[in-house]
Amino acid sequence: MTTIIDGKKLAQKINLQTTKEVAKLKGQGIKPGIAVILVGDDPASKMYTRNKQRKAEKLGMNSILKTFPSDVSQQVILDEIKALNSDDTINAILVQAPLPQQIDADVITSAIVPSKDVDGFHPQNLGRLYANQAGNYPVACTPKGIMTILKEYHVPLVGQHAVIVGRSILVGKPMAALLLNEDVTVTVAGHHTKNLASLTKQADILIVATGVGHLIKAEFVKPDAVVIDVGIDHDDNGKLIGDVDFDAVKDVVGAITPVPGGVGPLTIATLMQQTVELTKWSQING
Ligand SMILES: Nc1nc(=O)c2c([nH]1)NC[C@@H]1CN(c3ccc(C(=O)N[C@@H](CCC(=O)O)C(=O)O)cc3)C=[N+]21
């Protein structure tokens, strides 16, 4: 029997813990605050940022949304980040991707003070993760949420072979570091990788984040593998689909995340969880 991983249910569990943490902080007169910067009017980005804001408010946090037109200059965004960096009511800053052409995402990422970098995209935070440094620093929410899934479902890690398809800063690279730090043997591939199927077929844990809808078919997986689908794509009818052909793969493997209802809800829950963590760390570090 294939385990269909219930990301919604696990996200609710995390959110319950977050609510309790927020209540505890309130007792100390502290309210965690998250600021989201949204540039342009891409409908999907608008929906995600609205969902994030609603969730933050529901969990008792302070949430502000700063919106800018798609032709905004990079300097205006940098000025906004500077203001948020020194705003004591804000503990977490997120700049929604993707950004328009005239804005250099690398410059934006590096402008956020590392202690408020809730996405974990700042090179300092990613570097600390790769160095497997001890201590408190944020980690990209999607891979961090995937680790929560793997632990919740008691997926063996040490000595197992994970294949990650996709090498982005959002998912692939931090995912590789998190798994390496747990003594997983990690291969990072992309959809350009030659003989991709023969490689992914070796995976005990297969994590796919390419943005290529239904890239992974039944012949790409090994029986009993754990398959984590990070994709959010749309089919010809506009239906939300993943990077994995769920119907074809689900009967072959041991466990699989659906889209929707798999990784996505964990990303949001982890974002909220990490906002609280950043708030607590700011109390320690002043
Ligand atoms: N700075 C930044 N950080 C991000 O973390 C970030 C970003 N930019 N830009 C866009 C991507 C995408 N992303 C998702 C989060 C949750 C769902 C999610 O909850 N999805 C639901 C379905 C939602 C639907 O129906 O469309 C699910 O999978 O069940 C999806 C996508 C975060 N991203």
The ligand as a Gaussian input file, in Angstrom:
#p B3LYP/6-31G(d) Opt

LIG

1 1
 N       10.198000      34.704000      -1.460000
 C        9.460000      33.658000      -1.768000
 N        9.342000      32.632000      -0.908000
 C        8.564000      31.552000      -1.209000
 O        8.474000      30.599000      -0.404000
 C        7.867000      31.526000      -2.464000
 C        8.017000      32.619000      -3.316000
 N        8.819000      33.661000      -2.961000
 N        7.401000      32.653000      -4.520000
 C        6.529000      31.585000      -4.953000
 C        6.858000      30.272000      -4.294000
 C        5.705000      29.279000      -4.325000
 N        5.347000      29.047000      -2.945000
 C        4.241000      28.285000      -2.545000
 C        3.834000      28.176000      -1.256000
 C        2.692000      27.466000      -0.891000
 C        1.916000      26.849000      -1.842000
 C        0.668000      26.123000      -1.447000
 O        0.212000      26.209000      -0.319000
 N        0.030000      25.384000      -2.358000
 C       -1.203000      24.646000      -2.132000
 C       -2.188000      24.851000      -3.262000
 C       -2.481000      26.262000      -3.599000
 C       -3.277000      26.370000      -4.888000
 O       -4.383000      25.827000      -4.929000
 O       -2.753000      26.958000      -5.840000
 C       -0.930000      23.162000      -2.075000
 O        0.083000      22.719000      -2.653000
 O       -1.726000      22.437000      -1.494000
 C        2.325000      26.925000      -3.147000
 C        3.462000      27.633000      -3.495000
 C        6.159000      29.783000      -2.151000
 N        7.054000      30.473000      -2.858000

